[in-house]
């Protein structure tokens, strides 16, 4: 106590006093969202998304909106798979195309050219569509930096002779663009590509004046750095140069430069020149080495990944599709190279994008339309292609599929095929005619099986040559010159030779639901122009092993399904001459099982009525009429489409006179050809429908409508109408008897 004040001492011991415990504040975990990712990672997330999803993400957050609006790479990599330009999404397509999206530019160009999806008024439609198509085709070639110029295949002749032609408008617009364009280093390649396309279009006309103008354009394109134009100029001057040895040697040196820069056609031509003799002034060893480099650079085309992408597809389905494409190629007399390119495009597309079973035939015929335009003088037109599928698809379906294929393959149509290497080998060593036909036969048979994809096209070409010579029991089938030129020894080729023999001649081929073997390639080579090599009896597998001096082993089991259980129709098409298409056995007896053809015979009055109806139905679903491909065919459409597939006895057949069909004579008595494969059956329909001998036109139109219902999958509705139709006919027949 001090000064009267009492001193109070507080005890700080643990008993009397305790410090308040510190509270640990639990930190909230950081919530990680898409926006938390680094910006470069966000770009990788956005790239490749469907374009519609990009628009949805843009509306989610301001930061995503900023990225989408201010970075062109997002739109350049956007996916437009299975999306077609329409008034609703036109701005999205245009935005992506202007920012470097190849797929958007291709589809817009095709959509405007064929007036598909983007409805334009009839007034000046060709001019409006042509200018817009020209703009997007030009943009496409600017974005096409890795492959040969290709937009010319869409505007190639024939052109319309009556009225305005959209193709001609595109051509003139692209030509004016090249004339006005001030060439800089950045635009030089684009101008060269467009000039190449214009020159290709002119070179396909018959007029000599236009062909001279085409050569001038090729020269200008070559100066702008277009390698393909340089090669075509070399090819046009080759014959003139051959008369002078010194000039020809200089020409071959130019060819070697083009080949070194990556021009595939130049590489093949150079290999042919080297294999045909020492024309470059090199030693034989050096010359053979150049050819060997071409063969050894060939890589296998891994087709097994097709069945990883295509979940509902198997080997048999692909076999059936290729077999049908061979039939079309035979009917139209297309080359083996065209067929090989078509199958190559089909396989590459199947590796990239899933395709439903119902659209496989559409994919195949669209690839053939593209490839015939790219390498053939005679093309497969769009309307003709639709007819070949028995009108299963519409004109616009095929146009859109062409856009899907070109965009998925990024414009790369021409790739090395077994036929290219075959031509090089034939320059090295000539063959007898029958052995040559057998060689070609084996090369086309190799298309049908994906099991051979472990070998490169060059390896297959060499093995097919060896197999053809062995089957014809030629002495020294594999010479030292062939070994040096290809880089393949006899021992390296033996496994491939055995696989080829097994797949081509040993394994059973698939059969359709009528138990008819799918042998389109064999029937193609049973023709007289191939000296009926398809009928030749081949040596057995054991004999081949004995000749090769290898131990016979059991061949690998085939991946193809040959069972007839649960088989339904898969592909359908009007066939050509029956001797070239299907075997006669079992066809007429089983015609009644077809469910895709109207079942009536037409009187003259009904036939004329149905002609008008079919013309109307085609016009209502067709593309741009100003195109010669559409307009010029219309005269032939009456011949091609006005006859229905009719019912005779208890089966179906198609009555049609032998008329000109796209340059090919078509035999009388067309039969509807249906392929088959193994899958879960759909609801069955009535096989036999009671139809009077000469039904009224309304009944015929109703039949057409019912067939459309059946094809579109509306089985129950179609079945009810069929029952109603049968009941009505029964009432009429009973009334007639009374």
C-alpha positions, 0 to 999 in steps of 0.5 A, a space after each residue: 500500500 503506497 500513499 493510501 493506494 492499494 497495490 494490486 498484483 495480478 498473478 500470471 501463473 497458469 492457474 490464475 491466468 490463461 492466455 486466450 488461444 489463437 484461433 486458426 482461420 481456415 483459408 478457403 481453398 482457391 476455386 480453379 475454373 476454366 478462366 484460371 488457366 494460363 492464356 496459352 492453355 486457354 487457346 489450346 482449349 478453344 482451338 478445334 472446338 465446334 464453331 457453335 460451342 465457341 459462340 456459346 463460350 463467348 457468351 459466358 464471360 467477358 474474358 472469353 469474349 475478349 479471347 474469341 474476338 481478338 485472336 484470329 487463331 481461335 476461329 481459324 481452327 474452329 470445326 465446322 464438321 457436319 455444319 453447312 452454311 445457312 442464313 442463320 449461321 452465315 455470319 459465323 461462317 464468313 467470320 471464320 473464313 476471313 480469319 483463316 478457317 479453311 473449312 469455312 472458306 471451302 464450304 462457303 465457296 461450294 454453297 454459293 456455286 451450287 446455291 445450296 443452303 444459301 437461298 438467293 433470289 432468281 434475279 441475277 442469281 448466277 452473278 451474285 453467287 458467282 462473285 461470292 463463290 469466287 471470293 471464297 474460292 480465292 480465299 481457299 487457295 490462299 489458305 491452301 499452302 501444302 497441297 496442289 491447287 484444286 478449286 478448278 475442279 469445281 468450275 471446270 467445263 462443261 459450262 452452260 451454253 444457255 443463259 448465265 453460268 455460275 462457273 463462268 462468273 467465278 472464272 471471270 472474277 478470279 481472272 480479273 482478280 489476278 489482273 488487278 492484283 499487285 504482286 508482292 512476295 506474300 501474294 505471289 504464291 496465291 496468284 500462282 495457284 489461282 492462275 494455275 486453276 484458271 489455266 487448268 480450266 481453259 486446258 479442258 476446252 476443245 478450242 485451240 485458242 483457249 488451250 494456247 491461252 492456258 499455256 500462257 497462264 501456266 507460264 505466268 503461274 510458273 513465274 509466280 512459283 507454282 510448282 504444278 504449273 512448272 511441271 505441266 509446262 515441262 510435260 507439254 514441251 517434252 515431246 518437242 525436246 526429245 528430238 534434240 538429245 542436248 535439249 532433252 537432257 536439259 529438260 530432264 535436269 529441270 524435271 529433277 529440280 521439280 522432283 526435288 522440290 516435292 512435286 509428286 508427278 515430277 518424281 514419278 516421271 523422273 523415276 520412269 525416265 531413269 528406269 527406262 535407260 540412262 537418260 540423265 548421263 548418270 552411271 547405272 548405279 546412280 540412276 537406279 539409286 534415284 528410283 530406289 529412293 522413290 520406292 523406299 520413301 513410300 510409307 504404309 497407309 495404316 487403315 486399321 485405325 478406320 475401325 477405331 473411328 468408325 465404331 459401327 463399321 467392320 471389314 465386310 462393310 468396307 469390302 462391300 462399299 469398295 466392291 460397289 465403287 469398282 462396279 461404278 468404275 467399270 460401268 463408267 469405264 474409269 481408269 484404275 488410277 481413278 479407282 485407286 484415288 477414290 478408295 484412298 480418299 474414302 479411307 482417309 476420310 473414314 480415318 478422320 471423321 465418323 460416318 453413319 452406315 446410311 451415309 457410307 454409299 454417299 461418301 463413296 460416290 462423292 469421292 468418285 465425283 471429286 476424283 474423276 474431276 481431278 484426273 479424268 477428262 470424262 467426269 461423273 456428274 452430280 446428278 448421275 452420281 445420285 442416280 447411281 445410288 438409286 436416288 437414295 440421296 438428293 442432289 444437295 446431299 452429294 454437294 454437301 458431302 463433297 464439301 465435307 470431304 474436301 475440308 476434311 482432307 484439306 484439299 489433298 486429293 492426289 496421293 501416291 497409289 499402287 498404280 503410280 509405282 506399277 507404271 514405274 516398274 513397267 518402264 523398268 521391265 516390260 511384261 507380256 499382255 496377259 501378265 500385265 493384265 494379271 498384274 493390274 488385276 492383283 493391284 485392284 484386288 488389293 484395294 478390298 482388304 485392309 489387312 494389306 495396309 501394313 505394307 506401303 503402296 510401293 511394297 505392294 506394287 513390287 510384290 504384286 509384280 513378283 506374284 504375277 510373274 510367279 503365277 505365270 511361271 516366268 523364269 527369274 521373276 525378280 531380277 537384280 535390276 528390279 532389286 536395285 531399282 526398288 530396294 526390295 530383295 526377294 526375301 523382303 517381298 515373300 511375306 507380302 506375296 503370300 499375303 497378297 495371294 491369300 487375300 486375293 485368291 485364297 480367302 472366301 469373298 463376302 456374299 450378299 443376302 442372296 448368297 451371291 459373291 461380291 466379285 466386282 473386280 473379278 468380273 471387271 477383269 473377265 472382260 475381253 479387253 483384259 483377255 478374260 484374265 479374271 477367269 484364269 485358274 490360279 495356283 494354290 497357296 501350297 504350290 506358291 509356297 513350294 515355288 518360293 521355297 518357304 514352309 507352308 503355314 496355315 494362312 491367317 483367318 480372314 477378318 471378313 464375315 461370310 455368314 448369311 445370317 442377319 443380312 439386310 440390304 446395304 447399298 443399292 444402285 442401278 447396274 449396267 450390263 448384267 454380265 459385268 455386274 452380277 452373276 446371273 445365278 440367283 438374281 431373278 429368283 431373289 428379285 422379289 426380296 428387294 424393297 426399294 422399287 415401285 411395283 408396277 408396269 407403266 402404260 404410255 400415258 402413265 409413263 409420260 405422267 411419271 416423267 413429268 413427276 420425276 422431272 419436277 421432283 428432281 428440279 425441286 431438290 437440285 442445285 444451281 440450274 445455271 451450271 451446265 452440270 445441272 442444266 445440260 444434263 436435264 435433257 438426259 435426265 428424261 432418259 435416266 430418271 423417267 423409268 421406274 424400277 418395275 415388278 415382273 412375276 414375283 420379283 422386281 426389275 427395271 425396264 429401260 431401253 439402251 440409251 446414252 447414259 453419260 457417254 456410256 451405253 446402258 443395256 436393256 433390262 436394268 436390274 437393281 443391285 443391292 449389296 448386303 452386310 451383317 448387322 442387326 435387322 430392322 423391322 421387315 416390310 411386305 415383300 410382295 404387294 398386289 398391284 394391278 397390271 396397269 394402275 392409275 397414275 395416283 397409285 404409282 405416285 403413292 408407290 413412290 411416296 411409300 418407298 420414300 417412307 421405307 427408305 427414311 426409316 418410317 417403317 410402321 407408317 409405310 406398313 400401314 399404308 401398304 395394308 390399306 393399299 392391299 385392302 383397297 385393291 382387294 375390294 376393287 378386284 372383288 367388285 370387278 368379279 361381281 
